[in-house]
Amino acid sequence: MNKLRINGQRLWDSLMELARIGATDKGGVCRLTLTDLDKQGRDLVLRWAREAGMTVTIDQIGNAFMRRAGRNNSLPPIMTGSHIDTQPTGGKFDGNYGVLAGIEVVRTLNDHGIETEAPIEVAFWTNEEGSRFVPVMMGSGVFAKAFTLEHAYAATDTGGKTVKGELERIGYIGTEVPGEHPIGAYFETHIEQGPVLEDHGKTIGVVTGVLGIRWYDCTVTGMEAHAGPTPMALRRDALQVATKLMQEVVACAHRHPPHGRGTVGMVQVHPNSRNVIPGRVKFSIDLRNASDALCEAMDADIRAVAAKLSAESGLPIQIEQVSNYPAQPFHPDCIAAVQKAADELGYSNMPAVSGAGHDAVYMARLAPAGMIFIPCKDGISHNEIEDAQPEHLEAGCNVLLQAMLSVARAGS
């Protein structure tokens, strides 16, 4: 059974056909959630599922569950999936690959007449990207009770249209209550969206978890003064102190390897005038690491550095945490299933962590979960030039097939 392989050309052809819905001139895809194009994409995927003999259930937030029956349909299904909505300048593979890899797994099982003990299901989740409506990962978040259906329904886009209204308009409000759909285990296949696998020359990333994220607003307060008459020794320059702390954000990540991340992405300088010494600087801090304990250590680190800089400069420094996304480790059994499949299929592989959020984060709160990464060219995603090699897409899907079979055959 370990020699069973998916049809790589069929997977590629399906990806390219779906990519034509919302195709952009630069070779990418713009298929925003709950638009007419999203409806076309949903309709196409569900048609493929039904052609593969699957039954379809839609829940009240528009999540779709495509089911292939098993020998024992009282068992919770072994599920895979992702999303088919894209960024405004999205690519052909982000999310879409995870859904169509699941469809290809089912097609392959059909081709070989293989019946699993537990049912197999493929899901696509509503509004993972969050590019039209927030919060991100909306469908899986409602499913996991991270926030309420009413909160999601009330979200509006820039034109004032609501999630509920758009779901109704495209005909994708189902009757099933989100979260009442059982899951025995969940796997998600995805392009890495980063450069690590490509840099290491590996085909498969065995994902051990998703990084925790801490977001902060930092404000350094000095005193505005004229750039000419004010001597250097008498200045209270907020920007000079802020830039030292910004450098320490990066240094903090290096002090907490191998998965520490530190980023300053937004800076506001007041009064932002050419010949005025900056009196106030507000900037963002993004800290990430593989566990909540490591995120806490980075938090303590950057606050200590800020306190030292404040004492040395005499300028107040305020750090306010504005968001906290806990780290999400994946289940050891699912990690082991992915590792074993990659090894037995002969694919080069390495442990990986996800620096971005995925629907699997919420599924891991409900059931054993794991992820499979494949390389993407130059690590680029959320971009129309996003690209992945057909042989890597095929390899990831083969690993998914074997990992799901190992769990579904056991009926767990």
Backbone hydrogen bonds in HBPLUS format (Angstrom, degrees):
<---DONOR---> <-ACCEPTOR-->    atom                        ^
c    i                          cat <-CA-CA->   ^        H-A-AA   ^      H-
h    n   atom  resd res      DA  || num        DHA   H-A  angle D-A-AA Bond
n    s   type  num  typ     dist DA aas  dist angle  dist       angle   num
A0004-LEU N   A0001-MET O   2.99 MM   3  5.49 166.8  2.01 117.6 121.6     1
A0011-LEU N   A0007-ASN O   3.08 MM   4  6.41 157.0  2.13 153.9 160.7     2
A0012-TRP N   A0008-GLY O   2.97 MM   4  6.19 164.3  1.99 149.2 153.4     3
A0013-ASP N   A0009-GLN O   2.87 MM   4  6.05 163.4  1.89 150.7 155.4     4
A0014-SER N   A0010-ARG O   3.01 MM   4  6.18 154.5  2.07 145.0 151.4     5
A0015-LEU N   A0011-LEU O   2.99 MM   4  6.28 160.3  2.03 152.5 157.8     6
A0016-MET N   A0012-TRP O   2.94 MM   4  6.21 158.9  1.98 153.8 159.6     7
A0017-GLU N   A0013-ASP O   2.91 MM   4  6.10 148.6  2.01 143.8 152.5     8
A0018-LEU N   A0014-SER O   2.96 MM   4  6.17 166.2  1.98 154.6 157.5     9
A0019-ALA N   A0015-LEU O   2.98 MM   4  6.09 148.7  2.08 140.1 149.4    10
A0020-ARG N   A0017-GLU O   3.21 MM   3  5.41 149.7  2.31 101.4 110.1    11
A0021-ILE N   A0018-LEU O   3.07 MM   3  5.72 157.6  2.12 116.5 122.8    12
A0023-ALA N   A0020-ARG O   3.46 MM   3  4.87 165.5  2.48 104.9 101.1    13
A0030-CYS N   A0022-GLY O   2.77 MM   8  4.98 166.4  1.79 141.3 144.6    14
A0024-THR N   A0028-GLY O   2.98 MM   4  5.14 156.5  2.04 125.0 125.3    15
A0027-GLY N   A0024-THR O   3.08 MM   3  5.45 163.3  2.11 115.3 117.5    16
A0029-VAL N   A0090-GLY O   2.85 MM  61  5.09 163.8  1.88 121.0 125.4    17
A0090-GLY N   A0029-VAL O   3.07 MM  61  5.09 125.1  2.39 152.4 153.9    18
A0086-THR N   A0031-ARG O   3.03 MM  55  5.25 155.9  2.09 127.6 132.4    19
A0035-THR N   A0032-LEU O   3.37 MM   3  5.97 147.2  2.48 139.3 134.6    20
A0039-LYS N   A0035-THR O   2.99 MM   4  6.37 156.0  2.05 149.7 156.2    21
A0040-GLN N   A0036-ASP O   3.00 MM   4  6.35 152.7  2.07 144.2 151.3    22
A0041-GLY N   A0037-LEU O   2.93 MM   4  6.25 157.2  1.98 150.3 156.3    23
A0042-ARG N   A0038-ASP O   2.83 MM   4  6.07 165.4  1.85 157.0 160.8    24
A0043-ASP N   A0039-LYS O   2.84 MM   4  6.00 166.1  1.86 152.7 156.9    25
A0044-LEU N   A0040-GLN O   3.00 MM   4  6.19 155.9  2.06 145.5 151.5    26
A0045-VAL N   A0041-GLY O   3.04 MM   4  6.30 168.9  2.06 155.3 157.5    27
A0046-LEU N   A0042-ARG O   2.94 MM   4  6.12 167.0  1.96 158.4 162.2    28
A0047-ARG N   A0043-ASP O   2.91 MM   4  6.05 143.6  2.05 140.3 150.6    29
A0048-TRP N   A0044-LEU O   3.00 MM   4  6.34 159.4  2.04 152.1 157.0    30
A0049-ALA N   A0045-VAL O   2.97 MM   4  6.27 153.3  2.04 145.1 152.9    31
A0050-ARG N   A0046-LEU O   2.97 MM   4  6.18 163.2  2.00 147.3 150.9    32
A0051-GLU N   A0047-ARG O   2.91 MM   4  6.11 155.4  1.97 149.6 157.0    33
A0052-ALA N   A0048-TRP O   3.02 MM   4  6.27 131.0  2.27 138.1 150.7    34
A0052-ALA N   A0049-ALA O   3.02 MM   3  5.06 131.8  2.26  95.4 109.1    35
A0054-MET N   A0049-ALA O   2.99 MM   5  5.35 160.9  2.03 146.2 142.4    36
A0053-GLY N   A0050-ARG O   2.93 MM   3  4.99 156.9  1.98 108.1 111.5    37
A0055-THR N   A0067-ARG O   3.02 MM  12  5.17 150.6  2.11 141.0 143.2    38
A0067-ARG N   A0055-THR O   2.79 MM  12  5.17 165.5  1.81 153.9 158.4    39
A0057-THR N   A0065-PHE O   2.93 MM   8  5.15 151.0  2.01 142.0 151.5    40
A0065-PHE N   A0057-THR O   2.83 MM   8  5.15 158.0  1.87 156.0 162.5    41
A0059-ASP N   A0063-ASN O   3.00 MM   4  5.50 157.7  2.05 150.9 158.2    42
A0062-GLY N   A0059-ASP O   2.97 MM   3  5.31 160.8  2.00 114.7 119.4    43
A0174-GLY N   A0059-ASP O   2.94 MM 115  4.32 150.4  2.03 124.3 118.0    44
A0060-GLN N   A0176-GLU O   2.93 MM 116  5.87 143.7  2.07 173.5 162.8    45
A0064-ALA N   A0124-PHE O   3.00 MM  60  5.40 166.7  2.02 157.7 161.0    46
A0124-PHE N   A0064-ALA O   3.06 MM  60  5.40 148.4  2.16 139.3 148.0    47
A0066-MET N   A0122-VAL O   2.74 MM  56  5.04 170.9  1.75 154.8 157.9    48
A0122-VAL N   A0066-MET O   2.79 MM  56  5.04 153.8  1.86 143.2 152.1    49
A0068-ARG N   A0120-ILE O   2.69 MM  52  5.09 173.5  1.70 167.8 168.9    50
A0120-ILE N   A0068-ARG O   2.93 MM  52  5.09 158.5  1.98 151.0 156.0    51
A0071-ARG N   A0116-THR O   2.78 MM  45  6.20 152.9  1.85 150.3 159.7    52
A0072-ASN N   A0117-GLU O   2.84 MM  45  5.58 166.7  1.86 158.0 157.9    53
A0075-LEU N   A0072-ASN O   3.14 MM   3  5.91 166.3  2.16 118.7 123.1    54
A0184-GLY N   A0077-PRO O   2.77 MM 107  5.26 168.4  1.78 147.3 146.1    55
A0078-ILE N   A0119-PRO O   2.88 MM  41  6.28 161.9  1.92 160.5 156.9    56
A0121-GLU N   A0078-ILE O   2.96 MM  43  6.10 160.0  2.00 142.0 142.3    57
A0079-MET N   A0185-ALA O   2.83 MM 106  6.06 166.1  1.85 165.8 161.1    58
A0187-PHE N   A0079-MET O   2.92 MM 108  6.42 151.0  2.00 147.8 156.4    59
A0080-THR N   A0121-GLU O   2.91 MM  41  6.38 143.9  2.05 147.4 158.1    60
A0123-ALA N   A0080-THR O   2.81 MM  43  6.25 150.9  1.90 146.6 156.5    61
A0082-SER N   A0123-ALA O   3.21 MM  41  6.56 143.2  2.35 148.7 151.5    62
A0125-TRP N   A0082-SER O   2.91 MM  43  6.18 154.5  1.98 153.7 161.1    63
A0090-GLY N   A0087-GLN O   3.14 MM   3  4.44 128.1  2.42 118.0 106.1    64
A0097-TYR N   A0093-PHE O   2.96 MM   4  5.00 171.3  1.97 137.3 137.8    65
A0098-GLY N   A0095-GLY O   3.06 MM   3  5.43 118.5  2.45 106.3 120.2    66
A0099-VAL N   A0095-GLY O   3.35 MM   4  6.74 149.8  2.44 152.6 160.8    67
A0100-LEU N   A0096-ASN O   2.96 MM   4  6.19 176.9  1.96 162.1 163.1    68
A0101-ALA N   A0097-TYR O   2.78 MM   4  5.73 146.1  1.89 148.7 157.4    69
A0102-GLY N   A0099-VAL O   3.10 MM   3  5.27 121.6  2.46  97.0 110.9    70
A0103-ILE N   A0099-VAL O   3.13 MM   4  6.59 151.3  2.22 144.2 152.2    71
A0104-GLU N   A0100-LEU O   2.90 MM   4  6.08 153.6  1.97 141.0 148.3    72
A0105-VAL N   A0101-ALA O   2.93 MM   4  6.22 145.6  2.05 143.3 152.4    73
A0106-VAL N   A0102-GLY O   3.19 MM   4  6.52 159.2  2.24 148.3 152.3    74
A0107-ARG N   A0103-ILE O   2.94 MM   4  6.25 160.6  1.98 150.7 156.5    75
A0108-THR N   A0104-GLU O   2.91 MM   4  6.06 155.1  1.97 146.8 153.3    76
A0109-LEU N   A0105-VAL O   2.98 MM   4  6.29 158.7  2.03 150.2 155.8    77
A0110-ASN N   A0106-VAL O   2.92 MM   4  6.18 156.9  1.98 151.4 158.0    78
A0111-ASP N   A0107-ARG O   2.84 MM   4  6.12 157.0  1.90 147.2 153.8    79
A0112-HIS N   A0108-THR O   3.15 MM   4  6.41 149.2  2.25 148.0 154.5    80
A0114-ILE N   A0109-LEU O   2.98 MM   5  5.12 161.2  2.02 149.3 150.5    81
A0113-GLY N   A0110-ASN O   3.09 MM   3  4.98 159.4  2.13 102.8 109.2    82
A0118-ALA N   A0408-ALA O   3.10 MM 290  5.00 159.9  2.14 137.2 143.3    83
A0139-GLY N   A0126-THR O   2.81 MM  13  4.44 156.8  1.86 156.5 148.7    84
A0138-MET N   A0127-ASN O   3.12 MM  11  5.46 158.9  2.16 136.8 130.6    85
A0137-MET N   A0128-GLU O   2.94 MM   9  3.77 164.3  1.96 108.9 112.9    86
A0141-GLY N   A0137-MET O   2.86 MM   4  5.79 142.1  2.01 141.1 153.2    87
A0142-VAL N   A0138-MET O   2.86 MM   4  6.08 157.7  1.91 156.3 160.1    88
A0143-PHE N   A0139-GLY O   3.06 MM   4  6.19 159.1  2.11 141.9 148.3    89
A0144-ALA N   A0140-SER O   2.93 MM   4  6.10 145.4  2.05 140.6 149.0    90
A0146-ALA N   A0141-GLY O   2.81 MM   5  5.05 154.5  1.88 160.9 157.9    91
A0145-LYS N   A0142-VAL O   3.05 MM   3  4.95 159.5  2.09 103.5 109.3    92
A0152-ALA N   A0148-THR O   3.14 MM   4  6.49 159.2  2.19 147.0 152.1    93
A0153-TYR N   A0149-LEU O   2.80 MM   4  6.03 166.6  1.82 157.7 161.6    94
A0154-ALA N   A0150-GLU O   3.12 MM   4  6.21 147.7  2.23 143.3 150.3    95
A0155-ALA N   A0152-ALA O   3.14 MM   3  5.44 155.8  2.20 110.1 117.3    96
A0164-LYS N   A0153-TYR O   3.27 MM  11  4.56 168.3  2.28 125.3 122.1    97
A0163-VAL N   A0155-ALA O   3.00 MM   8  5.76 135.5  2.20 155.3 164.7    98
A0157-ASP N   A0161-LYS O   2.92 MM   4  5.52 144.7  2.05 144.3 155.0    99
A0160-GLY N   A0157-ASP O   2.97 MM   3  5.29 165.5  1.99 115.3 118.7   100
A0166-GLU N   A0162-THR O   2.98 MM   4  6.17 158.1  2.03 147.5 153.4   101
A0167-LEU N   A0163-VAL O   2.85 MM   4  6.03 157.3  1.91 154.3 160.7   102
A0168-GLU N   A0164-LYS O   2.99 MM   4  6.19 160.3  2.03 150.5 155.7   103
A0169-ARG N   A0165-GLY O   2.92 MM   4  6.09 153.2  1.99 140.4 148.6   104
A0170-ILE N   A0166-GLU O   3.06 MM   4  6.25 157.8  2.11 149.1 152.4   105
A0172-TYR N   A0167-LEU O   2.88 MM   5  5.13 165.7  1.90 153.6 153.3   106
A0171-GLY N   A0168-GLU O   3.16 MM   3  5.01 148.5  2.26  96.7 106.2   107
A0180-GLU N   A0177-VAL O   3.08 MM   3  5.77 161.4  2.11 145.5 146.4   108
A0186-TYR N   A0368-PRO O   2.86 MM 182  6.32 151.4  1.95 152.2 161.3   109
A0370-GLY N   A0186-TYR O   2.94 MM 184  6.48 139.3  2.11 151.4 163.8   110
A0188-GLU N   A0370-GLY O   3.05 MM 182  6.55 143.2  2.19 141.6 152.8   111
A0372-ILE N   A0188-GLU O   2.89 MM 184  6.27 151.8  1.97 150.0 153.7   112
A0190-HIS N   A0372-ILE O   2.89 MM 182  6.24 157.7  1.94 168.8 176.3   113
A0374-ILE N   A0190-HIS O   3.11 MM 184  6.54 136.1  2.31 145.2 154.0   114
A0192-GLU N   A0374-ILE O   2.87 MM 182  5.66 144.8  2.00 177.8 168.5   115
A0199-ASP N   A0195-PRO O   2.90 MM   4  5.93 155.2  1.96 150.5 158.4   116
A0200-HIS N   A0196-VAL O   2.96 MM   4  6.19 145.7  2.08 150.4 159.4   117
A0201-GLY N   A0197-LEU O   2.87 MM   4  5.92 111.7  2.35 139.6 157.2   118
A0202-LYS N   A0197-LEU O   3.03 MM   5  5.11 163.5  2.05 143.8 145.7   119
A0201-GLY N   A0198-GLU O   3.18 MM   3  4.97 149.9  2.28  95.1 104.2   120
A0203-THR N   A0348-SER O   3.13 MM 145  5.40 136.8  2.32 115.1 125.5   121
A0204-ILE N   A0348-SER O   3.02 MM 144  6.33 154.1  2.09 149.2 157.2   122
A0350-MET N   A0204-ILE O   3.13 MM 146  6.67 140.7  2.29 154.4 166.0   123
A0205-GLY N   A0373-PHE O   2.83 MM 168  4.53 162.5  1.86 130.0 132.0   124
A0373-PHE N   A0205-GLY O   2.97 MM 168  4.53 168.1  1.99 137.9 140.4   125
A0206-VAL N   A0350-MET O   2.88 MM 144  5.97 165.5  1.90 149.1 153.7   126
A0352-ALA N   A0206-VAL O   2.94 MM 146  5.49 148.0  2.04 132.1 126.7   127
A0207-VAL N   A0371-MET O   3.36 MM 164  5.28 152.5  2.44 140.4 141.7   128
A0208-THR N   A0352-ALA O   2.84 MM 144  6.12 158.1  1.88 177.1 174.3   129
A0330-PHE N   A0208-THR O   2.91 MM 122  5.53 173.8  1.91 137.2 135.5   130
A0354-SER N   A0209-GLY O   2.97 MM 145  6.33 164.0  1.99 152.0 157.3   131
A0210-VAL N   A0328-GLN O   2.89 MM 118  5.09 153.9  1.96 129.8 137.7   132
A0328-GLN N   A0210-VAL O   3.00 MM 118  5.09 162.3  2.03 142.0 147.8   133
A0211-LEU N   A0354-SER O   2.86 MM 143  6.08 167.0  1.88 165.0 167.0   134
A0212-GLY N   A0289-ASN O   2.70 MM  77  5.47 152.5  1.77 178.9 169.3   135
A0289-ASN N   A0212-GLY O   3.18 MM  77  5.47 145.9  2.30 134.9 144.4   136
A0213-ILE N   A0325-TYR O   2.80 MM 112  4.92 158.5  1.84 143.7 151.2   137
A0325-TYR N   A0213-ILE O   2.80 MM 112  4.92 168.0  1.81 151.6 155.4   138
A0214-ARG N   A0287-LEU O   2.82 MM  73  5.19 157.9  1.87 160.4 164.0   139
A0287-LEU N   A0214-ARG O   2.96 MM  73  5.19 170.7  1.96 156.8 158.8   140
A0215-TRP N   A0323-SER O   3.01 MM 108  4.99 170.8  2.02 136.0 138.7   141
A0322-VAL N   A0215-TRP O   2.77 MM 107  5.59 159.1  1.82 137.6 144.9   142
A0323-SER N   A0215-TRP O   3.36 MM 108  4.99 154.9  2.43 131.9 128.2   143
A0216-TYR N   A0285-ILE O   2.91 MM  69  5.02 151.6  2.00 149.3 154.1   144
A0285-ILE N   A0216-TYR O   3.02 MM  69  5.02 152.5  2.10 137.6 138.4   145
A0217-ASP N   A0320-GLU O   2.82 MM 103  5.25 155.3  1.88 150.8 157.5   146
A0320-GLU N   A0217-ASP O   2.88 MM 103  5.25 172.5  1.89 155.2 157.7   147
A0218-CYS N   A0283-PHE O   2.83 MM  65  5.34 169.4  1.84 164.1 167.5   148
A0283-PHE N   A0218-CYS O   2.85 MM  65  5.34 156.7  1.91 150.8 158.7   149
A0219-THR N   A0318-GLN O   2.84 MM  99  5.16 158.9  1.88 149.7 156.9   150
A0318-GLN N   A0219-THR O   2.87 MM  99  5.16 167.2  1.89 151.7 154.8   151
A0220-VAL N   A0281-VAL O   2.86 MM  61  5.28 162.6  1.89 155.4 160.1   152
A0281-VAL N   A0220-VAL O   2.97 MM  61  5.28 159.0  2.01 150.8 157.5   153
A0221-THR N   A0316-PRO O   3.11 MM  95  5.59 165.6  2.13 157.7 161.7   154
A0222-GLY N   A0279-GLY O   2.58 MM  57  4.47 165.5  1.60 142.0 143.2   155
A0223-MET N   A0236-ARG O   2.98 MM  13  5.36 155.8  2.04 152.3 148.4   156
A0277-ILE N   A0225-ALA O   2.77 MM  52  5.19 169.2  1.78 163.5 163.4   157
A0227-ALA N   A0275-ASN O   3.01 MM  48  5.01 163.6  2.03 135.2 130.6   158
A0234-LEU N   A0231-PRO O   3.10 MM   3  5.48 149.9  2.20 109.4 118.2   159
A0235-ARG N   A0232-MET O   3.39 MM   3  5.51 169.9  2.40 110.8 111.6   160
A0238-ALA N   A0278-PRO O   3.11 MM  40  5.64 158.5  2.15 149.9 146.0   161
A0242-ALA N   A0238-ALA O   2.90 MM   4  6.04 158.3  1.95 146.9 154.1   162
A0243-THR N   A0239-LEU O   2.84 MM   4  5.99 157.9  1.89 151.3 155.6   163
A0245-LEU N   A0241-VAL O   3.16 MM   4  6.53 155.5  2.22 148.5 155.0   164
A0246-MET N   A0242-ALA O   2.82 MM   4  6.13 151.2  1.91 150.2 159.4   165
A0247-GLN N   A0243-THR O   3.06 MM   4  6.27 154.6  2.13 143.3 148.7   166
A0248-GLU N   A0244-LYS O   3.12 MM   4  6.40 143.5  2.26 137.2 147.4   167
A0249-VAL N   A0245-LEU O   3.01 MM   4  6.39 131.3  2.25 143.0 155.7   168
A0249-VAL N   A0246-MET O   3.16 MM   3  5.16 133.9  2.38  94.5 106.8   169
A0251-ALA N   A0247-GLN O   3.00 MM   4  6.33 159.5  2.05 144.8 151.3   170
A0252-CYS N   A0248-GLU O   2.72 MM   4  5.76 148.8  1.81 142.1 149.9   171
A0253-ALA N   A0249-VAL O   3.37 MM   4  6.67 151.3  2.45 138.8 144.4   172
A0254-HIS N   A0250-VAL O   3.25 MM   4  6.67 152.8  2.32 145.6 152.8   173
A0255-ARG N   A0251-ALA O   2.95 MM   4  6.26 134.3  2.17 142.8 156.1   174
A0255-ARG N   A0252-CYS O   3.06 MM   3  4.99 127.8  2.34  92.6 107.1   175
A0256-HIS N   A0253-ALA O   3.13 MM   3  5.29 157.4  2.19 103.8 110.8   176
A0260-GLY N   A0256-HIS O   3.08 MM   4  5.18 119.5  2.46 136.4 150.1   177
A0261-ARG N   A0288-ARG O   2.89 MM  27  4.88 143.5  2.03 144.7 143.1   178
A0288-ARG N   A0261-ARG O   2.99 MM  27  4.88 152.3  2.07 137.9 139.2   179
A0263-THR N   A0286-ASP O   2.93 MM  23  5.01 151.2  2.01 140.7 149.3   180
A0286-ASP N   A0263-THR O   2.86 MM  23  5.01 148.1  1.96 152.1 159.3   181
A0284-SER N   A0266-MET O   2.95 MM  18  5.30 151.3  2.03 145.3 151.2   182
A0268-GLN N   A0282-LYS O   2.74 MM  14  5.15 154.3  1.80 159.5 167.4   183
A0282-LYS N   A0268-GLN O   2.91 MM  14  5.15 163.4  1.94 152.3 156.7   184
A0270-HIS N   A0280-ARG O   2.81 MM  10  5.16 159.5  1.85 170.9 169.3   185
A0279-GLY N   A0270-HIS O   2.92 MM   9  5.99 144.7  2.04 147.1 158.4   186
A0280-ARG N   A0270-HIS O   3.27 MM  10  5.16 155.3  2.33 146.5 144.2   187
A0276-VAL N   A0273-SER O   3.36 MM   3  5.42 164.8  2.39 115.2 112.3   188
A0295-CYS N   A0291-SER O   3.01 MM   4  6.32 152.8  2.08 146.3 154.4   189
A0296-GLU N   A0292-ASP O   2.87 MM   4  6.11 151.8  1.95 146.8 154.4   190
A0297-ALA N   A0293-ALA O   2.96 MM   4  6.24 150.3  2.05 141.1 149.4   191
A0298-MET N   A0294-LEU O   2.95 MM   4  6.23 153.7  2.02 146.7 153.0   192
A0299-ASP N   A0295-CYS O   2.92 MM   4  6.15 151.5  2.00 144.2 152.5   193
A0300-ALA N   A0296-GLU O   2.94 MM   4  6.24 164.0  1.97 153.4 156.2   194
A0301-ASP N   A0297-ALA O   2.94 MM   4  6.09 152.8  2.02 142.7 150.8   195
A0302-ILE N   A0298-MET O   2.98 MM   4  6.18 172.1  1.99 156.4 156.0   196
A0303-ARG N   A0299-ASP O   3.07 MM   4  6.21 155.1  2.13 149.0 156.3   197
A0304-ALA N   A0300-ALA O   3.00 MM   4  6.11 151.3  2.08 143.7 151.1   198
A0305-VAL N   A0301-ASP O   3.05 MM   4  6.35 159.3  2.10 152.6 158.2   199
A0306-ALA N   A0302-ILE O   2.97 MM   4  6.11 156.0  2.03 140.5 147.3   200
A0307-ALA N   A0303-ARG O   2.94 MM   4  6.15 155.8  2.00 144.7 150.9   201
A0308-LYS N   A0304-ALA O   3.03 MM   4  6.27 154.3  2.09 146.1 152.9   202
A0309-LEU N   A0305-VAL O   2.94 MM   4  6.23 162.0  1.98 153.7 158.3   203
A0310-SER N   A0306-ALA O   2.88 MM   4  6.05 154.0  1.95 148.4 156.0   204
A0311-ALA N   A0307-ALA O   2.97 MM   4  6.17 157.5  2.02 144.7 150.5   205
A0312-GLU N   A0308-LYS O   2.97 MM   4  6.19 157.1  2.03 149.3 155.5   206
A0313-SER N   A0309-LEU O   2.95 MM   4  6.00 154.0  2.02 145.5 152.0   207
A0314-GLY N   A0310-SER O   2.75 MM   4  5.40 144.1  1.87 143.5 152.3   208
A0331-HIS N   A0369-ALA O   3.02 MM  38  5.56 146.8  2.13 150.3 160.6   209
A0334-CYS N   A0331-HIS O   3.03 MM   3  5.36 120.4  2.40 107.1 121.5   210
A0335-ILE N   A0331-HIS O   2.94 MM   4  6.22 165.0  1.97 163.4 168.4   211
A0336-ALA N   A0332-PRO O   2.88 MM   4  5.99 158.0  1.93 144.7 151.1   212
A0337-ALA N   A0333-ASP O   2.94 MM   4  6.12 146.3  2.05 137.2 146.4   213
A0338-VAL N   A0334-CYS O   3.06 MM   4  6.31 157.8  2.11 149.5 154.0   214
A0339-GLN N   A0335-ILE O   2.93 MM   4  6.17 165.3  1.95 152.1 156.7   215
A0340-LYS N   A0336-ALA O   2.85 MM   4  5.95 166.2  1.87 150.3 154.1   216
A0341-ALA N   A0337-ALA O   3.05 MM   4  6.13 159.6  2.09 141.0 146.8   217
A0342-ALA N   A0338-VAL O   2.97 MM   4  6.18 166.9  1.98 155.2 158.3   218
A0343-ASP N   A0339-GLN O   2.96 MM   4  6.17 162.1  1.99 151.6 156.7   219
A0344-GLU N   A0340-LYS O   2.88 MM   4  6.01 171.2  1.88 155.8 158.4   220
A0345-LEU N   A0341-ALA O   2.95 MM   4  6.02 146.1  2.07 146.1 154.9   221
A0347-TYR N   A0342-ALA O   2.99 MM   5  5.29 155.8  2.04 160.9 159.4   222
A0346-GLY N   A0343-ASP O   3.02 MM   3  5.12 150.6  2.11 101.4 110.7   223
A0361-VAL N   A0358-HIS O   2.93 MM   3  5.63 158.0  1.98 118.6 125.0   224
A0362-TYR N   A0359-ASP O   3.10 MM   3  5.66 124.5  2.42 112.5 123.1   225
A0363-MET N   A0359-ASP O   3.16 MM   4  6.51 160.7  2.20 149.0 155.0   226
A0364-ALA N   A0360-ALA O   2.90 MM   4  5.92 144.9  2.02 141.7 149.0   227
A0365-ARG N   A0362-TYR O   3.09 MM   3  5.43 153.5  2.16 106.9 114.9   228
A0366-LEU N   A0363-MET O   2.90 MM   3  5.27 151.9  1.97 110.7 119.7   229
A0367-ALA N   A0363-MET O   3.02 MM   4  6.20 146.2  2.14 158.9 169.4   230
A0379-GLY N   A0376-CYS O   2.92 MM   3  5.20 162.9  1.95 130.6 130.0   231
A0377-LYS N   A0387-ASP O   2.86 MM  10  5.39 155.2  1.92 139.7 147.5   232
A0380-ILE N   A0377-LYS O   3.15 MM   3  6.22 177.1  2.15 131.6 132.0   233
A0386-GLU N   A0383-ASN O   3.02 MM   3  5.47 164.3  2.05 118.1 120.8   234
A0392-HIS N   A0389-GLN O   2.97 MM   3  5.25 127.8  2.25 105.8 119.8   235
A0393-LEU N   A0389-GLN O   3.00 MM   4  6.35 160.2  2.04 159.6 165.8   236
A0394-GLU N   A0390-PRO O   2.93 MM   4  6.13 158.2  1.98 148.3 154.4   237
A0395-ALA N   A0391-GLU O   2.98 MM   4  6.08 152.4  2.05 133.7 141.5   238
A0396-GLY N   A0392-HIS O   2.94 MM   4  6.17 166.4  1.96 154.2 156.5   239
A0397-CYS N   A0393-LEU O   3.12 MM   4  6.30 153.8  2.19 142.8 149.9   240
A0398-ASN N   A0394-GLU O   2.88 MM   4  6.16 150.5  1.97 148.9 157.5   241
A0399-VAL N   A0395-ALA O   2.98 MM   4  6.29 154.5  2.04 150.9 157.6   242
A0400-LEU N   A0396-GLY O   2.95 MM   4  6.19 155.1  2.01 141.6 149.0   243
A0401-LEU N   A0397-CYS O   2.86 MM   4  6.10 161.0  1.90 149.6 154.1   244
A0402-GLN N   A0398-ASN O   3.09 MM   4  6.35 167.0  2.11 149.3 151.5   245
A0403-ALA N   A0399-VAL O   2.87 MM   4  6.01 162.1  1.90 154.4 160.1   246
A0404-MET N   A0400-LEU O   2.88 MM   4  5.98 166.6  1.89 156.4 159.9   247
A0405-LEU N   A0401-LEU O   2.94 MM   4  6.08 158.9  1.98 146.9 153.5   248
A0406-SER N   A0402-GLN O   2.96 MM   4  6.09 153.7  2.03 143.9 150.6   249
A0407-VAL N   A0404-MET O   3.18 MM   3  5.31 130.1  2.44  98.2 110.8   250
A0408-ALA N   A0404-MET O   2.72 MM   4  5.86 172.3  1.73 162.3 165.1   251
A0409-ARG N   A0405-LEU O   2.89 MM   4  5.62 157.1  1.95 143.6 148.2   252
A0411-GLY N   A0408-ALA O   3.12 MM   3  4.92 140.0  2.28  90.1 102.0   253
